[in-house]
Amino acid sequence: MKRALSASTAIVLLSSVLAACGSDASNNAGASQSASPSAGAASSSAAPSDSSKPKDKVTINLWSFTDEIPNMTKKYIETHPDANVEFKTTVIATTDGAYQPALDQALAGGGKDAPDIYAAESAFVLKYTQGDASDYAANYADLGLGDDLVKEAGIAQYSVDIGSKEGQLKGLAYQATGGAFIYRRSIAKDVFGSDDPATIKTAVGPGWDKFFDAAAKLKAKGYGIVSGDGDIWHPIENSSDKGWIVDGKLHIDPKREQFLDFSKQLKDNGYSNDTKDWTEAWYADMSGTGKQPIFGFFGPAWLINYVMNGQVKDTNGDWAVTESPTGFFWGGTWLLANKDAAKDEAKKAAVADFIKWVTLDTSETGLQYYWANGTMKAGEQGTKDSVASSVVMSKSNGEVALLGGQNMFDVFVPANANATGKNLTQYDESINLIWRDQVREYANGTKSRDKTIADFKQKVKDQLDIDSE
């Protein structure tokens, strides 16, 4: 349960959105700051010269937009009883864009209250790893977290690319959010004669031509292939060759432009229920109660565990997962350290130890092993998730009841490897909203294709002052 906390800066913000960050859907509430003393990472360099004196605790200021990472500190304390740190946590919701301005101000202000560790989600992470605010972030190498650790952990390359600037790693995610196609077994058997993931993989892909061939076959038997055009947007967006900005100007990658045609094709042919994601109609299609039964959804493991799990109802166990027609990722949260935190040896050691435990530790007492196996709480089987380390997933149990007992890691490990992180920009969150609104108008027949593209370019210019190519 989210706690309502008071910030020292008197910032009080309410409600957080899951969005596409891959956070637990329970983390949909408010914002705050708290100081909770606890035991944590220590460094021998932090010890006083007189060993009879108690060590001063190292205070780590931790900023996030949900309570997911602050809650990880509790497990860290539990597994590091000899350490000596206190985490002072600030949680500010992303609602109405509140988190970034507050974080930017705190980073710029510096001093003892500045964030030592801070989180950034996929929608805006490039601003902090490669963009306008990237100079605040320490290089992982300067924390003693070298490329050898990244390689040994088998971290998905897209996550490394997103977290790096000019070859220097500045942030890593603890989840891996490579996407797959999540489909109904009963519908697969009716239309394709089998619910085997290998069979369905070749029925819906690779490529969008095969996907729409499958859509026609499904429609002939009274099924939609997806709930709405939002379900195909993420695979299209994150498999494009280039991002929205090329050489400082707006660029529409041909793969992203094709979304116009695909969206209209879905609507005109009745291949979907024409829903919008994150609405009641979208959720209804997960439970099989929409206007026509829907075959599948595109998404990472968090969509299965944190969203569908609460919505599938009578379809629970009737799902399976297979490779997407194209590689993509959706969401994720990256962890960064303030470069000023590396100036003090004791704090640097404490910050590095926590970040390593969250993002690079492949042992059975590392965060990722607990996360992958749903064992964050002792004696309690919680939600399993795909994690950044393929090494961890290879030795973890990814069997999920919603998927009829299928081991989802068999699909998500290659899905993570097939994703790319080289087509993002720090403006994606804003530009995507404009683009999808315009595409929807085109699919609804309210404007021509040329007018849609022209209006999109103009709105980007008006809102972001970015010219088109």
N, C-alpha and C positions, 0 to 999 in steps of 0.2 A: 504494500500500500504506500502510495506517495505521501510523504509528510509535508505539511505546510510549515515553512521555516521563514525566519526573518533575516533579511540581508543587512549587513553593516552599512551598506549604502542606501538603506531604506527602499531598495527595489523589491517590490512584491508583485509577482506576475502569476497569473492563473492559467492552468491547463496546458498540457503539452500534447502534441500530436505525434502519433506513431509515424505518419508520413511514410517515406520509403527508407527510413533509416534502419530498418531491421530491428528496432527495439521491441521489447516485450509490450504487447498491446495494453498491459496493465499500467504502463508508464504514461498515462494520458492526463496527468494532472500537474499541478502548479510548481512554483518556482521559489528560489530561495537561497539562503546561505545558512550553514550551521557549522559550528566548530565542535567536533567530537574527538576528544583525546583517545588515542588507541596506540597499541604497540605496532611497530612496522619495521621498515628496513633501516639498518644502521650501518655505519662505516667505521672501521678501526681508526680512521683519521679524525673521526668526530669525538673520540674518547679524550677526556681531560688528562693532563699529564699526571695528576694525582689519581691513581686508580681507586683510591678509597672514596672519591667523590662520585656521586651518581651522575650518570651521563645526562646531558640536556637532551630532551626530545627534539628531533628534527620535525619541524612543521612543514607539511606539504599542502599548499593551496591547490585544490582540485576543482576544476570547473567542468560542468557538463550540462546538457540540455534535457536529460532525463536522470532518474536515480539509478540507472543500470550500472554505471561505473562506480559511483559512490557505494553501491551495495557490494561491489566486488571487494572493496577495501575490508569488509567484515571477514570475508573468506581469507583474504591475505593475512589479516591479523591472526586468524585461527591457525593458519599453516606456518606462521613465522613468529612463534611465541617469544623468541629471544631478541627480536628486533625492537627498535626504540624510536617510534615516529608517531606523530599525530596527523591525521588528515582533516583539514578544514575544507569542507565541501560547499560549493556554490552550485545550485541547480536553477537554471533560468530557462523557462520554456521557450521553444521556437515560435510559439504563437505570435502572430503579427510581426514576425521578424525580430523579436525582442533579444534573442540570445547574442547574435553577432555584434550589434552596437555596444552592448554591455561588455562583451569579451574584448572588443577592440579598444574600448576606453580603458579597461583594466590592464591590458597589455601595454598600451601606450603610456599609462600612468606610472608603471613600474613600482618599485618599492616593495616593502615586506608583504603587502596585501595582493601583489600581482599574482596571476595564476602561475604555478610551477608546472602543472600538468593540465592540459585542456583537451577537450574532445571536439571533433568536427565530423559532421556526417557527409555522406557522398554528395548531397545537393550543393554544399558550399565548401567542401574540404580543400579544393584547389586554391582557394583564396589564401589558405593558411599554410599549404605545403609548397605552392609554386607561385602564387599571385601576390596581391598587394600587401598581405600581412605575413608573408613567408619569412621575412627577416627576423621575426620574433622567435622562430622555432630553432631549437638546437638540432644539430646533426646527430643522429643516433650514434655515429662513430665517435663523436666527442663525449658521449656518455659511456663509452666502452662497449657499445652494442654494434659489433661489426657485421659485415656482409657474410662472414662465415656462419654466424648464428642464423641468419636469414636462410641461407642455403641448407643448413643442417635441419631446419624446421620444415623445409618444403613449403615455404610461403608462396601463395599464388602470385604470379608475376604481375597481374593487373593491380593488385594491392600495393606492391612495391613501386610500380610506375606512378600511381596516383600519389603516393607518399614521398616521392623523390623530386628534388630540384637540382638540375645540372649534375646528376649522378650521385648526389648526396641524399641519403634517406633521412627524412624528417618526421615521418609518421607511418604507423602500421595499424591495420585493423585487427581486431581479435576474431571477428566473424569472417567467413568467406561467403559472398553473396552471388556466386555464379548461378545463373538461372537454368531451369529445366522446364519441361512441359509436364504438367500435372493433370492426369486425365481419369475419367470414370471407367472402371473396369467393365461394368455391365454394358455400357454403351459400346466400348471397344469390341466386346464379344459379339454384340448384335450386328455391328456394321463391318468390322474387319475380321471377324471370326476368331479372334484371340485377344487376350488382355496382356500378353507377354510384352514387356518393355522393348525387347529387341524388334518385335513385329511392329509395334506402334511407332517406334523411332523411324522406320523406313516408310510407314504409311503417311506421316505428317512432314517428313523432311528427308534429306537436307534441302534447304531452299524453300522459298515462298510459293513457287509453282506447285510443288507437291503438297504444301499446306492447303492451298486453295482447292486442289483436286480432292483432298480429303474432306474439305468443307462441303463440297458439292455432294459427295457420297453420304455424308452425315445428314445433310438437308433432305436428301431423298427419303430418308427414314424418319424425318421429323425432329432432327436434332440440330442445335447450333454448335459451331465448333468452339467459340469463345463467347464470353458474356458481353463484351463491348470492345471498341477499338483501343481502349486503354490497355487491354490485355496484350496486344501485339506491339504497343508503342515501345516498351522497354527493350525487347529484343531488337527492334529496328534501330532505336536511338543508340544503343550501346554496341552495335555491330557495324556502325558506319565507319568509313575510312578516315574521315576528318570530322572535327568538331564544329561548333557554331561559329567560332572566330578563327580566321586564317589571315595572318599578316595584318591584324588589327581591324579587319572588316568582317561583316556578317557573311557567312558562307552556308549555303544550303547543300549539304551532301546529297548526291543522287539517291542514296538509300533512304535518307530521311524524307526527301521530297516524295518518294514512292509511297510514303505513309498516307498521303492524300488519296491516292488511288485505292490503296488497300482499305482504308477506312470507308470509302464510298462503296467499295465492293462488298464489304461485310454488311452494310446497311441495305443496299439495293437488292441483294440476293437473300436477305433474311438469314445470313449465316451467323448472326449473333442476336442477342436480345436488346441490343442498342443501349446498354446500361453505361453509366459512368462509374469508374472505380471509386471505392470507398463510400458507396451509397447502399441503402437497404436493398435495392433491386440487384445490385452486384452480389451482396451477401446471400440473397434468396437463391441465386443460381448455384451457389456452393451447396445449398441444402436440397437442390432439385425442385424447388417450388416456384421457379420463374415461369414465364409464359411458354417457353419450350425448354426441354432438358438441354443442358449445356455440357459439352464433352470435356472441356479443359480450361486451364488457366496457366499462364506463364509466370514463373516466379522462383525465387531462391527458397532455401529451407525455412527461412523465417515466415514466409507466406503460409506454408503448411502448418507450422507449429504455433505461430502467434495470431494468425488471422483465421485460416480455414478451420483450425481445431475448435474454435468457438462457434462456428457457423454451420458445419456440415450436417449436424443432427443425424437424420436417418441415413445419410449417405456415408457415414463414418465406416471406414474399412473397404469402401468401394472405389478407392482411389489408388493410383500407382504413379510413378514418375519415370520419365524417360528423357533422352537427350532432345534438346530444342533444335528446331530447324536451323538455327544459327546461334553461335555463342554470344552470351551477354552476361552482365551482372546488374543487380538492382539493389542499391542501398549499401549500408555499412557505416560503421563509426570508426574513425581513425584517432589514435592517441598521439599527442605531441607534447614536447617538453619545452619550456621557456629557456632560451639560451642563457638568460641571467641565472637560472637555477644551477647551471653547470659551473658557475664561478666560485661557488662554495663547495669544497670537497665533500663535506658531510652530506649536504643536500643533494649534490650530484649523485652520490652513491645511493642515497635513499630513493631518489626519483628513478634512477636507472634500474634499481632492483624491482620496483613495482612495475615499471613498463615492461621489463623483461619477463616478469611473471605473467603478465597479461597477454603479451603479444608473441613471445618467442619460446617460452618454457614448454617443452614437449613431454615432461615427466607426468606421472599420474597424480602429482600434487600441484600441477600447474593449472592456471585458470582454464586453459583451452580444453584440457582433458575433462575437467568437471563440466564445462559448458557443453561439450560434445555428447557426454553421457548423461546429462541431466541430473548430476549429483552435487550440485552446489550446496545443498543442505544435507547434512549427514542423515542417512537412513530414509531419505525421501527421494523418490524418482520424479524429477521435474521435467522440464521441456528440453529436448535434445535439439542441437543446432549444428549446422555446418560451421566449421571454424577455419581460421586462416591457415593452420598447419595441416598439410596432407599427411604428415607423419603421425600426428595425433589421430586423425580420422581413420587411418589404416589400422589402428589398434583399438578403435572404439566401436561400440554397438550402436549402429544407426537404424535399428529396426523400429518402425513406427506403426502403431495400431491403425491410425488413419489411413495408412497406405497398405493395409492388409498384412502387416508384418514385414513388408519389404525393407531391406537395408538401404536407406536413401543415400548413404555415403558412397555406394557403388556408382551412383549417377553424379553426385555433386562434386566428387573429387575431380573427374574429368571436366565437369562443367566449369569449375573454378579455373582450371588450366586453360580452357577455351575462351575465357573472357578477356577483353582488352581494356586497358585503362588509358589509352593514348588518344582518345577522342573527346575528352572532357575539357571544359573551360570553367572559369570561375563565375561565368554569367549564366550557366545552364539552368539554374532554378527559375530565373526570371524569363529567359527566352523560351523554355519549354512550356510555361504557362501560356504565353502569347501564341505559340505555335499550335498547341492542342486546341485552344479556343477557335482559332482560324480554321483548322482542319475540320472541326465539328460543324462549323457553318457551311463549309464546302460539301461535306457528306450529307447534310440536311437539304442541300439544293438551294440555299439562300444566296449564294454568290458563285461566280465562275471560278475556274481554277486559276486563271491569270490574276483576277481580282483578289483572290485569297492570298496569293504570294505577294502581290503588291502591298496589300494591307498589312501583312505580316512584317515586311521590311520597314514600312512606315512606322508601325507601332514600336518596333525595336529601336528605330531612330528617335522617336519621340520620348520613349521611356528610359533608354540607356545611352542615348547619344552615340550610337554605333552605326556608321554608314555601311551600306551593302557593297558587295563587289561590283 
